[in-house]
Amino acid sequence: MSEEVYKEIKKVDDCLQIYITSGGGGYSNNELYNDYCPKKNGERRQCETICEKISAGFIWLLITFEHLCDDVCSNNENEKYAEYAILWLNSKLNQISNEGITTLKDFYTKHIKDNKGDVDYKDHLDNKINSMNIVIKDISNIHEAFEILCKIYTAHNENDKECTNCSQNAEEFVQKIEKLNKDPSITGNNSYSKILSTLSDDYNYLKNYYANNCSECSNIPNFPDINPSKNSLHNSVDVSEFASSSSSVASKLIPVLSIFAISLFLGIAYKYSLFGFGKRSQKRYLRENIKK
């Protein structure tokens, strides 16, 4: 499935790349995503600006992924493909001048949110966009690694048992990941760390395939361990400190409560002995006198 996904990403990427690199004057295959352009002049759909073309390409990519899944993808797979589409979207936005828009959420709200009626999991997409803290400029470095992984997948040929250049591409990919892993702006962001984890899953799948089927790819490097985000570490420390604090309070509070409970019990027992047993003795004394 991932190989098909990467091929579709390359298809829409090539479609828009010509238009972007030519400053908007080049040819782009509008037929690929025309159905997802905003409606203009009545019912006619038309993409006039580069932002509209990118938005339409993004929606086309999401719907294409849905068709590839054909209701057989797990929630995790759907989420992964949505992340890849978002990664592609960010890479396109990083290539253009877009005044006043610095985050993915800004662009999504302005150009996509009200023009995605054909996307089946649009509510899920809204939640994901709103929850992802992504700055367009920052994520371009992640996309460089993503492009290398796309190249490995799209160049993959089942008949090519020598897997030409696979080791070289894999080495380049791992070097990019190692560089990202040392960048605090990446490792300190939960959204970026999640994308790196998704990339590692697809890389490890391809690595295992090459190891089992290719004669010249026994030395493909492992995916580096991803440094946990600072937010995750901070949350973990908070929970640990809370548990430790709670335990400390409990250890001090339990003896006090025990002393209080014992005192209360003895007080009740003493009171009962004075009033309870005394009254029974008085009643027994009265009965004996009446019998006399």
N, C-alpha and C positions, 0 to 999 in steps of 0.2 A: 504493500500500500504506500509506503513512504516514497518509493521510487516514482510512482505516478504523481504523488503530491509535488515532489521537487520538479518534475517535468512541467506541470501546470504553472508553477511559480515562474519557471524560466520562460514559458510561453508569454505570459502577461508582462513579464519584466522586459523581454525583448521588444514587445509591442510598444511599450511606453518609452523605452530607453532612447530610441531614435528621435522621438519627439522632444524629449528633455535635452539631450546633448546638442540638438540643432537649435536650441533657443526657442522652441515652439514652432519653428517654421517647417520642420520635417514631416514626413508622412508617418502616421500611426494607424494601425489597423482598427479603426473605430468599430467595425462590425463585431469584433471580439466582445466588446463591453457596451455597445450602443444601447442595449435594452435596459441598462442600469444608469443611464444619464438622466439628469433632471428633466422633467417635462417643461417644454417651452412651446409657445405658439399653439396653445390648445393642448392637444394630446401628443404632440410630437416630442420625442426625447432627443436631446442634443447636448453634447459636451463641447463647450466653447473655450473654457479656460483649462489650464493644466491641472488646477485643483479639482475641477469637475472630472477630468479624465482619470486622475489618480483615485478619486472617490469611487467612480464607476468600476475601475479595475479592481479595487479592493472588494467591492460587493460581488463582482464576477468571481473572484477568487474564493470567497466564502461559499457561494452557491455551488461552484464547481467541486469544492471539497465535500459538500453535502451529498452531491450526486455520486461522488466516488465512494463514499461510505455506504450509501443506499441502505440506511437504517441498520447497518451491521457494526458500526463503530461504537466503541464504549465511550462513556462520558470523558474518560481520560484522553482518548484519541481525538474526540471533538475539541477538547480544550487545547490539545497540542496543535491541531491544525489552525485553530483560531489564533494561537500565539504566533505561529509562523506567518499567517496573513498580516497580523499586526506588525511583526518584524519587517515584513516587506513594505508595508505602508510607511513605516518610519524611515526606511532607507530612501524611498522616493521623496518624502518631504524634506529630507536632509540635502537633497540635490537641487532644490528650488529655493528661490527667495520668497518667503511667506511672511510678510510684515504682520506683527502682532500675534503670531502663533508660535509658541515655544514648546507646548506639550501636546501629546497625542490627544488628550481630552479636549483641548481647544479646537483642534482641527475636526475631530469627530463631531463635536457639538455643532459646529458651523456648517459642515459640508456633508455629513453622512447620516446623522441621527434620524432625520426626517425623510431620508431617501433610501431606506433599506427594507421596504415592505415585503420584498420577495425572500428575505432571509428567514428561514424557519426558526432559528434559535436567536431571534433578535433580542429577547429579554435577557438571555444569557450573555449576549454580546454587550449589551448596555452595562450589565453588572461588572463584566470583566474589564471593560474600558474604564469605568469609574473607579475600580479598585486598583488598577495598575498605575503606579506612580512613575510615569515614563516621560523623560525629557528628550525631545527629538535629537538634539545634538549629542547627548551622551550615548544613546543606543547605537549610533552609527558604527562604533567599534565592535559591538556584538554582531552586527550585520556582516562585517568583513569575514568573521569566522563562519557565519551562516552561509555566505556565498561560496566559501571553499567547500563546505559540506554539500551544498547543492551541486557543485562541480563534480565532486566525487560520485554522487548518486546518478547524475545525468550522464556522466561518462562511462558509467558501469555497463558492461556488456557481458551477458552470461556466456557468450562464446569465446570471450577473451580470457583464457585461463591464466595468462601472464599478468593480467590486470595492470596494464601499462600506466605508469606514473602514480599508481594508487598509494604506494609507500611515501612518495615525495609529497603528494597532496595531503596525506594523513599527517605527516610530520609538520607541514605548514599549518594545518588546522590546530594541532595540539599546541604549537608555539603561540598561536593567537590566543588560545584559551588560557595558557599559562600567564600571558601578559595581562589578560582581563582579570585573572584571579589575584593579581597583585595591585589592581586598581581599586582603592577604597570607595570610589564613586559607584563602582559596579557591585562589589561584594557587600557594600553597605546598604543596598537596595533590594528588598525582598522580591520585587517584580523581575529585576535583572537576574538574580540568583535562580529564580524559577525557570527562566528561559534557558540559562546555562544547563540546568538539570535536564530540560527537555532535549537540548542538543546532545547531551551525553548519551541519552537513551538511543537516539538514532545512530550516533557514531558507533556505539558498542555493538549495535545490531549489524551494522555494515562491517565492522572489524571482525566479528565472529564469522560472517559469511566469507570474507576474504581468506581468513585463516583455514577454513574448511574446504574452499573450492579453488583457490588460486595458488599456483606453484611458486610465485615470486613475492608473496606478501606475508611471509612468516614473521617479519620484523616490524609490523605496524605498532606504533607506540600506544600505550594505554591512555585513556582520558584522565586528565589530572583530577585529583580530589578537589571538590569545590569548597572553598572557604565559606563557612556559615556566615550569613549576614549579621551585621552588628545588632540589628533590631532583634533578630532571633536570640542572639546571645544575651542581649539586655533583658528580653522577656524571660529567658531561662533563669537569669540571675535574680530577677524580681520575684519569680515564683519560689526559687530556692530560699531567698531571704524571707519571704512571707511565711514559708513553711517552717523555717528555723525560728522566726520570731513567734509564730503561733505555738510551736513546741515549747519555747522558753516560757511564754506566758502561761501555758497550760501546766508546765512543771511547777511554776510558782503558785498558781491558782488552786490546783488540786489539794495540796496540804491544807490551805486556808479553808476551802470548802469542807474538807474532811473534819477539821476541828470544829467548824460551825455546825456540821451535821451531828457530830457526836454530842456537842453541848446541847443542841436542840433536843436530841433523843433523851439525854439524861434529865433535862428539864421537864419534858413531858412525862417521863417515867416517875419522876419525883412528885409532880403534880398529881398524877394518877394515883400514886400510893397514898397521898394525903386525902384526896377527895373520893377516889373510887373505893379503895379498901375501907376507909373510915366509914363511909355511908353504909357499906354492906355490914360492918360490925354493929352499927347502930340499929339497922333493921333486924338483925338477928337477936339483939338484946331486947328489942321491943316485943318480938314474937314470943320470946321465952317468958317475959313478964305477963303477956296477955294470957298465955296458957295457964299460968299460975292463978 
